[in-house]
Amino acid sequence: MNLVSPVILLVAIGLALFWLPTGARAGEVRGSLRHYHFAELGDAMGRDRHTDLSLLRLTHKQRQTDSLQLEAHLELSRLSPPLISGAVLATGRANNYLGLDQTFSRTPNQQVSALVDRLNLQWDSPEARVIVGRQAIGWGVASFFPALDLFSPFAPERIDREYKAGIDAIRIIVPRGPFSSVELVGAVLGDDPGDDGILSGLWTFRTGEVDLGLMAGKYHGDTVLGLHATADLAGTAVHSELSFTDSSSALDALAGKASFWRGSIGAMRLLREGLTAAAEIGFNGFGADDPSGYLAVAGSDRFSRGEIGALGSLEIGASLTWQLHPLVNLTTAVLVNPRDSSVLLLPYLGYSLEQDAEVVAGLSIGLGPGLDSLGRPRSEYGLAPDQLYVAYKAYF
């Protein structure tokens, strides 16, 4: 459902970026330009395919009064040709109620679109912070396999994590002390407020040397309870998440998933100066134990709306980041499905040209069996296309 016409969209952009009421403090328009070139090395027909993705994002924060602030992000994108396999590595968006997006052109050769990814008002007082409108919200502490972030989590294979997709929400944050707060979120992530509504709360606090969070809420009709914890153990940062979902879906009940658990546990450590390692194990009771169940998971609402980003019930993610030079960083990430022995390799090399520009190059390589003779998947990451990409990023 598109509730906002292109004309209203342009008016919203104008108000967000340039409206200055009497007495307001002028904000500053900043942003970034990111251009990716993806080369898919052999599709199902044995052909190489190439895709260019350009993303121009304008960001604006404007202080209306001492307690009122407006935030807006406008993203213009061009995908040529409009192949999705490469683009999902670099960008993503949430399902939202308000239609603050517009496709201006779509042909077999290119797609040109605009998206208002942030458009909110924030009111601050000593007692609470209230944010109304499209905004980025991230709960939990997981890096690869989130169990508490059910708003617009990054996909495990996402290589560009600078901007989290905004959602249409009302958010209230009440501080409870130096290390404690209560956060309430009401949102609609889809066309139907009844089916796609979210009402949830998160209480974060510290006990001893452990930071904890307790979450409870309704998500798309489901009841979800969860918790997360972080601590430092002898120089190693450890984190964990756990959630329980009582599903409201009749299809889930028929599939034997009327309720399920999901969670993750991970660690990060500085091995030596310039070398950092991280690892995480995730389990998902909604995922499939073997390839015969992958199609059902991939066709579910949870997967299509991005609530879960992996097909398997058990996943492993790890990364190693090495600063080769003050201007050069090498990151090697790997995703593993141990149940079907498939692997996704994601090496990434970044070179800083100057303070506000960077050139990057990387690979996405899937290892594992592909489709069988009937077109059914035999592994999860064996289905991923092998890709080479290069990118230029500039910030202003």
Buried (B, 14 or more C-beta within 10 A) or exposed (E): EEEBEBEEBEEBBEEBBEEEEEEBEEBEBEBBBBBBBBBBBEEEEEEEBEBBBBBBBBBBBBBBEEEBBBBBBBBBBBBBEBBEBBBBBBBBBBBBBBBBBBEEEEEEEEBBBBBBBBBBBBBBEEEBBBBBBBBBBEBBBBBBBBBBBBBBBBBBBBBBEEBBBBBBBBBBBBEEEEEBBBBBBBBBBBBEEEEBBBEBBBBBBBEEEEBBBBBBBBBBBBBBEBBBBBBEEEEEBBBBBBBBBBBBBEEBEEBEBBBBBBBBBBBBBEEEEEBBBBBBBBBBBBBBEEBEBBBBBBEBBBBEBBBBBBBBBBBBBBBBBBBEEEEEBBBBBBBBBEBBBBBBBBBBBBBBEEEEBBEBBBBBBBBBBBBEEEEEBBBBBBBBBBBBBBBBBBBE
